Amino acid sequence: MNTENSRYDSTREAWENIWDGASVEVELEAVASARSMETINKYLPYLPKDAPIIEAGSGLSAVVITLRRLGYPIYGLDYAVNALEISRRYDPELALLGGDVHKLPFAENSLGAYLSFGVLEHFEQGMMPALDEAYRVLRPEGILVLTIPYPNIVNKLVAWKRRASGKSLLTDDSFYESTYTKGSLVGNVKAAGFKIEHVSPTSHSFTLRGLGGVFQAPGYYKTSALAEGMGRMVKVVAPWTFNYMTLVVARK
């Protein structure tokens, strides 16, 4: 069996299991957090309201619902079909499609924006095939918005501990996930033909949450007041060292 294809399938199955144990309401609460809204407000000015938008890898559709409420004509697409079913039970009027980010069901030059939040790091073949497909479906001057995990100091510490104990650097042998430096991420986006509009580090408090203990709060991926306070500090003094997700906005 092709290992890459096998892990692609097992990663999809892992996401199906994740979504089975989650809820739209809780996802919406997470998207409405100050940390998340800070990122959303950075890319909102670039999004059109006169052309369709796709979130590729929309999960339980929390971003789709949020942007739809703000008046954006947005579709959600995911290869985890159960996530779409859960989303439709919450709001039957959502425009949701089952599909693969490597073969989008849209014509060339037909979309105004392509959104992808923590998705393209999960493909063992890298992000270029998905970026090429994003470029194909975007209209001229169309907008690409990506967030991708950064190899921050906590990520490097975890990787070092796993390597020292002889474990795979993958979180799970069946679940693929990678990180990208600022240079490698920007390089991939440019190689696909896009022009960079904005790059910034985000979610510094969530990096601290990875240390556990006093940086975590009860609830779904919640950070403590200490993590939020220190996150604001390291955002100023060490923005890339403690970057959790890199935000890239680019134009076709």
C-alpha angles and dihedrals in degrees: 000000000000105000093211093052091044093054090045089058094043091050089054090049090050090055090049089055091048093052092046088063097044136074135220091230093056092045090051090051090053092049090050092055118115091246093054096041091053089061094043091052090054094060102030094085089061097053121099124223094197099067136045119274125204127203102204107208097018099170110185090357098244092142091043090053093045095050092041089057087053091056102260118142096232136168126198123217129185139159091217097085094189089063089058092049092052090048092050091052088057094046119004091192095066115117101234132165134190111226152109123275087224093061111030120192093232134101123248116279092007107118132072097206141007119207126194123173117187095333113105094061089070097072118092092207089061131246100287098091091053093044091051089053091048090053091050096056098041119094119234108290088017117154129244118198119187137172116192131175115260124216093247127174094270092047089052092049092052091047091050092050092049092048091048091053092048095248127141114266087231114096087231128003089236096045119068122207132156139176131227130211117228091256096049093045094049090044092055093048092050092046089058089058101261128137114226116240102168140002125181142154116245146184098031093166089059090058088057090049087065088069088066126206116068092010093065127076128199113272141046107339091321124165125219125244087254091055091048092049095046089042090060089050098049090045085068103035101033108012098163099035089062098031112136102183128013114222116212125183115187138169131224 
